[in-house]
Amino acid sequence: MKKKLCFLMVFVLLLSLLSGCGANKSSQTTKSSASEPQKVVITDVIGRQVEVPIPAKKIVSVNESATRLISYLDGLDKVVGIETLSKFSDAYKPYLLAHPELKNLPQLGKYNSLNAEEIIKLKPDVIFYVHYGDMDPDKLQAQTHIPVVALKYGDKCAFTEDVYKSLQIIGRIIDKEKRTQEVVSYLKRCEQDLSSRTNKISDNKKPKVYISGIGFYGVHGIESTQGKYRPLNLINAKNVADETGKTGSIIIDKEKLLNWDPDIIFIDEFGLSLVKDDYKKNPQFYQSIKAVKEGQIYTQLPYVCYDVNIENAIADAYWNGKVIFPEQFKDINPEQKADDIYKFLLGKPLYKDMVNSISGFKKLNLGS
């Protein structure tokens, strides 16, 4: 009798264990099923309603501007194809310097002349692009039968709500919402820190500053600047180009510089070689400007190369602050700050790699 009772107990125990294993298997299947993409309608940054699978497992980025934003969200492992890369040095595009493996992906043409057949072969779930006037997302969507989602950096400058909205759209679609929140919060904290250091300085105590060499549909020299230039705005600096009343890129008459006579000039690395060449041709002109006469010329990291390098823009703002307002930025080591920014947004320190090819943060003697 005891033997029969023991046998029954063992039998019941085995049934219980088998039942438990079955329950776990069912739970895993349900979880796996729940992770399958679901069709969701999202509104992109130009107001289009686009039905996309969430989470997207394979994506195509058809301009470098979009690839940069995806890189901030640690989403490059999902990218299966990109725009044909420009010829500019990787040092002008930190996202590419941090992720050279992108060069091994299929390159699908330029954003306004894409190879739709090659995109179709890659079978992406979603196509991302940063919107410009000559790009028709509905046409590309009709050609490929793949959802096309528009992103933006803002019409005139970086750090706008368009950037934050674009990051949030990408994050939702590729299941990186936590990372998106971290990135947006980080950018806003940088804005707050930069502004709070200088927002109590009266205008009459601020030197006049000119930013030059900014990229604008190509490379330009001393005459290329920006009104309401975002890094200078963030530190409440006195940008002489704001006198024009314009926002964004401006090509000025060089003679205007003589009227403005800035105390400090920053030269963006993108146009530095052109400024140097121009100086050699006409040193007398430059020597008539206060900043040149007093040796207040500084280089900085490339701000624009296929839209704004947001990581460089923040680093430049801290560097600009260090030069213009040394007391308020005395705790900042610009090189280390740049690396902190690179590590957070792109996953690795890059400053030394950058200055292997470009000047970085330096005081410059144009005549040398």
C-alpha positions in Angstrom: 0.0 0.0 0.0 2.8 2.4 0.9 4.5 1.6 -2.4 1.3 2.4 -4.3 1.0 5.6 -2.4 4.6 6.6 -3.1 4.1 5.8 -6.8 1.0 8.0 -7.0 2.8 10.9 -5.3 5.7 10.7 -7.7 3.3 10.5 -10.6 1.4 13.5 -9.5 4.7 15.4 -9.0 5.8 14.6 -12.5 2.5 15.7 -13.9 2.9 19.0 -12.0 6.4 19.6 -13.4 5.4 18.8 -16.9 2.4 21.1 -16.6 4.7 23.9 -15.3 7.1 23.4 -18.3 4.1 23.7 -20.6 3.0 26.9 -19.0 6.5 28.5 -19.5 6.6 27.5 -23.1 3.1 29.1 -23.6 4.3 32.3 -21.9 7.4 32.6 -24.1 5.3 32.1 -27.2 3.0 34.8 -26.2 5.9 37.2 -25.5 7.4 36.4 -28.8 4.1 37.0 -30.5 3.7 40.3 -28.7 7.1 41.5 -30.1 6.0 41.1 -33.7 5.7 44.4 -35.6 2.3 46.0 -35.4 1.0 48.5 -37.9 0.7 52.0 -36.4 -0.1 55.3 -38.0 2.4 58.1 -37.1 2.5 61.7 -38.1 5.9 62.7 -39.4 7.5 66.2 -39.1 5.9 67.5 -42.3 2.4 66.4 -41.2 2.1 63.2 -43.3 0.2 60.3 -41.9 2.3 57.2 -42.5 1.5 53.6 -41.5 4.6 51.9 -40.2 5.5 48.6 -38.6 6.6 49.0 -35.0 9.2 47.9 -34.0 10.9 48.2 -37.4 13.7 45.7 -37.7 15.3 46.9 -40.9 15.6 50.5 -42.0 17.1 52.5 -44.8 18.4 56.1 -44.3 18.4 58.0 -47.6 20.3 61.1 -46.5 23.3 61.5 -44.2 21.4 63.9 -42.0 19.0 61.1 -41.0 21.8 58.6 -40.4 23.3 61.0 -37.9 20.1 61.2 -35.9 19.7 57.4 -36.0 23.3 57.1 -34.7 22.5 59.2 -31.6 19.8 56.6 -30.7 22.1 53.6 -31.0 20.0 52.4 -33.9 22.6 51.8 -36.6 22.4 48.0 -36.2 19.0 48.2 -37.9 20.3 50.2 -40.9 20.6 48.1 -44.1 21.2 50.8 -46.7 22.3 54.5 -46.8 22.6 57.4 -49.1 25.8 57.5 -51.2 28.3 59.1 -48.9 29.8 62.5 -49.7 33.5 63.0 -50.4 34.2 65.1 -47.4 36.6 63.9 -44.7 35.1 61.8 -41.9 36.4 64.4 -39.5 33.6 66.7 -40.8 31.0 64.1 -39.8 31.7 62.7 -36.3 28.9 60.1 -36.6 30.8 58.5 -39.5 34.1 58.8 -37.7 32.6 56.9 -34.8 30.9 54.3 -37.1 33.1 53.6 -40.2 31.3 50.3 -40.6 28.5 52.3 -42.3 30.7 52.6 -45.4 30.3 48.8 -45.9 26.5 49.2 -46.4 24.8 49.4 -49.8 24.9 53.1 -50.9 21.7 53.9 -52.8 22.4 57.2 -54.6 21.8 60.7 -53.4 18.6 61.6 -51.6 17.1 63.4 -54.7 18.1 60.7 -57.1 17.7 57.4 -55.3 17.8 53.9 -56.8 14.3 52.6 -55.8 15.0 49.1 -57.2 18.0 48.7 -54.9 16.0 49.9 -51.9 13.3 47.4 -52.6 15.8 44.5 -52.8 16.9 45.4 -49.2 13.3 44.9 -47.9 13.4 47.5 -45.2 10.4 48.1 -43.0 10.8 51.9 -43.1 12.7 54.5 -45.0 13.9 57.6 -43.1 15.0 60.9 -44.6 15.5 64.5 -43.5 13.1 66.7 -45.5 14.3 69.2 -48.1 12.2 71.0 -50.7 13.4 68.9 -53.6 12.5 65.5 -52.0 9.1 64.0 -52.7 8.4 61.3 -50.0 5.1 60.2 -51.5 6.7 59.5 -54.8 9.4 57.4 -53.2 6.8 55.6 -51.1 4.7 54.9 -54.3 7.8 53.6 -56.1 8.9 51.2 -53.3 5.7 50.4 -51.5 7.7 51.0 -48.3 6.7 53.6 -45.6 8.7 56.8 -46.0 9.0 58.9 -42.8 10.2 62.6 -43.0 12.4 64.1 -40.3 13.8 67.7 -39.9 16.5 69.6 -38.1 14.6 72.9 -38.1 14.4 75.4 -40.9 17.2 77.7 -39.7 19.2 76.2 -36.8 19.8 73.2 -34.6 18.3 72.3 -31.2 14.8 73.1 -32.3 11.6 71.2 -31.5 11.9 69.6 -35.0 15.1 67.8 -33.9 13.4 66.5 -30.7 10.3 65.4 -32.6 12.4 63.7 -35.2 14.4 61.8 -32.6 11.1 60.8 -30.8 9.6 59.5 -34.1 12.7 57.4 -34.9 12.8 56.1 -31.3 9.2 55.0 -31.4 9.5 53.2 -34.7 12.8 51.4 -33.9 11.9 50.7 -30.3 14.5 53.1 -28.8 12.1 55.3 -26.8 14.2 55.0 -23.5 17.3 56.1 -25.4 15.4 58.9 -27.1 14.3 60.3 -23.8 17.9 60.2 -22.5 19.2 62.0 -25.6 16.6 64.7 -25.6 17.0 65.3 -21.9 20.8 65.5 -22.4 20.5 68.1 -25.1 18.2 70.2 -23.1 20.4 70.0 -20.0 23.3 71.2 -22.1 21.2 74.2 -23.4 20.3 75.0 -19.8 23.8 74.8 -18.5 25.2 76.9 -21.3 22.6 79.7 -21.0 22.7 79.8 -17.2 26.4 80.6 -17.1 26.0 83.9 -19.0 22.4 85.1 -18.8 23.2 87.8 -16.2 26.0 89.4 -18.2 25.0 92.9 -19.5 25.3 93.5 -23.2 27.8 96.4 -22.7 30.2 93.9 -21.1 30.1 91.5 -24.0 32.7 91.5 -26.8 31.5 91.6 -30.4 31.9 88.2 -32.0 31.8 87.0 -35.6 31.6 83.4 -36.8 32.9 82.6 -40.2 33.5 79.7 -42.7 30.1 78.1 -42.0 29.1 75.4 -44.5 26.1 76.4 -46.7 25.5 74.2 -49.7 29.2 73.8 -50.0 32.4 75.4 -48.6 32.7 79.1 -48.0 35.2 81.4 -46.5 35.2 84.5 -44.3 32.0 85.8 -45.8 29.9 82.8 -44.7 28.2 83.3 -41.3 24.9 82.9 -39.6 22.4 85.2 -37.9 21.0 83.9 -34.6 23.9 81.3 -34.8 22.7 78.7 -32.3 26.0 78.0 -30.3 26.5 81.8 -29.7 22.8 82.2 -28.9 23.1 79.5 -26.2 25.8 81.4 -24.4 24.0 84.8 -24.9 27.0 86.1 -26.9 26.9 89.3 -29.0 26.9 88.0 -32.6 27.5 91.0 -35.0 25.6 89.2 -37.8 22.4 89.5 -35.8 22.4 93.1 -36.9 21.2 91.9 -40.3 17.9 90.7 -38.7 18.3 87.4 -40.5 18.3 83.9 -39.0 20.4 81.1 -40.5 23.1 81.2 -43.2 24.1 84.5 -44.7 26.8 85.3 -47.3 27.9 88.9 -46.5 29.9 91.4 -48.4 33.4 91.2 -46.8 33.5 95.0 -46.4 30.8 94.6 -43.8 33.4 93.1 -41.5 35.3 96.4 -41.4 32.1 98.1 -40.2 31.3 95.5 -37.6 35.0 95.3 -36.5 34.5 92.3 -34.2 36.6 91.7 -31.1 36.8 88.0 -31.6 36.5 85.8 -34.8 35.8 82.1 -34.8 36.6 80.2 -38.0 34.7 77.0 -38.6 37.0 74.2 -39.8 34.8 73.6 -42.8 35.8 76.9 -44.4 39.2 77.4 -42.7 41.4 76.7 -45.8 39.5 79.2 -47.8 39.9 81.9 -45.1 43.7 81.2 -45.0 43.9 81.4 -48.8 42.0 84.7 -48.8 44.3 86.1 -46.1 47.3 85.4 -48.2 45.8 87.3 -51.2 44.7 90.3 -49.1 46.4 90.5 -45.7 45.9 94.3 -45.5 42.1 93.8 -45.4 42.3 91.3 -42.5 44.8 93.4 -40.6 42.3 96.2 -40.6 40.0 94.1 -38.3 40.4 94.4 -34.6 40.2 90.7 -33.9 43.0 90.0 -36.4 45.2 92.9 -35.1 44.9 91.7 -31.5 45.3 88.0 -32.2 41.8 87.0 -31.3 41.2 84.4 -34.0 40.1 80.9 -33.1 39.3 77.7 -34.9 36.4 75.4 -34.0 34.9 72.1 -35.0 32.8 71.8 -38.2 29.2 73.0 -37.4 27.5 72.0 -40.7 28.2 69.1 -43.1 25.0 67.7 -44.4 23.0 69.5 -41.7 24.2 70.3 -38.3 26.7 68.1 -36.4 24.8 68.5 -33.2 27.5 67.0 -31.0 30.0 69.5 -32.5 27.5 72.4 -32.1 27.4 71.7 -28.3 31.1 71.3 -28.0 31.7 74.5 -30.0 29.3 76.4 -27.7 31.4 75.4 -24.7 34.6 76.4 -26.6 33.0 79.7 -27.7 32.1 80.3 -24.0 35.5 79.5 -22.8 37.0 82.1 -25.2 34.4 84.9 -24.8 33.5 84.5 -21.2 36.6 82.8 -19.5 35.4 83.4 -16.0 32.0 81.8 -16.5 33.6 78.8 -18.2 36.7 78.4 -16.1 35.7 74.9 -15.0 35.5 73.7 -18.6 38.2 71.9 -20.5 36.9 72.1 -24.0 38.7 69.0 -25.3 37.4 66.9 -22.5 34.0 68.4 -22.8 33.9 67.5 -26.5 34.9 63.9 -25.7 32.1 63.7 -23.0 29.6 64.8 -25.6 31.0 62.4 -28.2 30.8 59.5 -25.7 27.2 60.2 -24.8 25.9 60.7 -28.3 28.1 58.5 -30.4 29.5 56.0 -28.0 33.2 56.9 -28.0 35.6 59.8 -27.5 36.6 61.3 -30.8 38.5 64.5 -30.2 42.0 63.1 -30.8 40.7 61.4 -33.9 39.2 64.6 -35.1 42.3 66.7 -34.6 44.4 64.1 -36.6 42.7 65.7 -39.6 41.5 69.1 -38.5 42.6 72.0 -36.2 40.1 71.5 -33.4 40.1 74.2 -30.7 43.0 76.5 -31.3 44.1 80.1 -31.3 45.1 80.9 -34.8 47.7 83.2 -36.4 46.4 83.7 -39.9 49.8 84.9 -41.1 51.7 81.8 -40.1 
